[in-house]
Amino acid sequence: MSLWTLHGNGYSVAPGEIVRPEERLAWPVTIGIGAQHVIAMFGATFLVPLITGFPPTTTLLFSGIGTLLFLVITKNRMPSYLGSSFAFIAPITASTQADSMGAALGGVLVTGLLLALLGLLVTRVGTAWISALMPPVVMGTIVALIGLNLVPTTYEDNFSKAPVTAVVTLLAVILCTALFKGLLGRVSVLVGVIVGYLFAVARGEVVFDAVAAAPWIGLPEFHHPTLNLGLLPIFLPVILVLLAENVGHVTSVGLMTGKNLDHMVGRTLTADGLATALSATFGGSPTTTYGENIGVMSATRVYSTAAYWVAGIVAILLSMSPKVGAAIFTIPPGVLGGVTFVLYGLIAIVGFRMWVDGKVDFSRPKNQITAGVGLAIAIANLEWNLGGFSFTGIALGTVAALLIYHGMTWIGRFTGTDDRPSPIQGG
């Protein structure tokens, strides 16, 4: 029995129609669309190992393997590419600086396993409790504070070291997004990296010695995790972000294909968690579902999981070139600074969009204070050491958002003041 049925004549999609996950186009067309998915994920997936110091070819290998694992666990029904997760950058950076890469990998491994267990729980009990625990104001705040927490670090480590190159890269991303539609507009970050890189080469900011010395074919560089219990708390808030990302992905695919896919949330969480844990076991970056690839599906109207099998296999083949990894590591700080300014800002905007889509009423005090305090803690990057555990801005901001919202809700219901007007008024 075939895994996919052929859509129409296999070479075209009629107006108003889509290619569903269980369908495929002819293999030459499917391979071409799979290649588009590789291009769409490429820039963002490689930025995480560049920023964190993880080996890029190892990341690419396990993003491909993770994608294939995801397709198997979701029974070939949920189209998605698992690229590198930006939600982990802050705890990985903090763990590497405080201990080692192994300790950071250990935190990623534990987080992945916990996410997989959460997926099993969701499969058993459903998703209603997620909305109760994290209403839009809380979920949006948690996502936004991660992006805002990262901006000062990338400014100090990247942008400030080559501000002219960073600005050129930033402008290239903005102009590509503004001028082009379709696939080229959707890979504007990758275009920005290319333009910024060429500019940096012209300014003598790129050294190619490592590229010349690296072989064309070879296995990726493997590392293994170690466990530092004191660093685990800074990873825990990431679980909530991954939960939001996976729910958002399932909802988006459901809307675009006209199907209610809520029953797939548990499987996507389990698949993403296991892919993350597997990647961390060998030194790769953590994974998550990718909005870039949703953009490709929206543009092509092809939601076939066959294209993602192609993308995963292509990623695995590309990972077998150490020269590719060495070339990626030549990307200088200025280029990274320019693109991460955009990406971290966009992470924050995703959180703000959750507020808009969830129709969050910011005239209510508990919503104002939940968001305001959570964001302020993350931007200030407050740190609290307790019993050998270190809680930093993202962890503290997440806990604050949850406690403030639910605490004020309980107090408001108990005292009858939950709907009183805000003491803070604009104008």
Secondary structure, 3 states (H helix, E strand, C coil): CCCCEECCCCCCCCCCCCECCCEECCHHHHHHHHHHHHHHHHHHHHHHHHHHCCCHHHHHHHHHHHHHHHHHHCCCCCCCCEEECHHHHHHHHHHHHHCCHHHHHHHHHHHHHHHHHHHHHHHHHCCHHHHHHCCHHHHHHHHHHHHHHHHHHHHHHCHHHCHHHHHHHHHHHHHHHHHCCHHHHHCHHHHHHHHHHHHHHHCCCCCCHHHHHCCCCCCCCCCCCCCCHHHHHHCHHHHHHHHHHHHHHHHHHHHHHCCCCHHHHHHHHHHHHHHHHHHHHHCCCCEEECHHHHHHHHHHCECCHHHHHHHHHHHHHHCCCHHHHHHHCCCCHHHHHHHHHHHHHHHHHHHHHHHHHCCCCCCCHHHHHHHHHHHHHHHHCCCEEECCEEECHHHHHHHHHHHHHHHHHHHHHHHCCCCCCCCCCCC
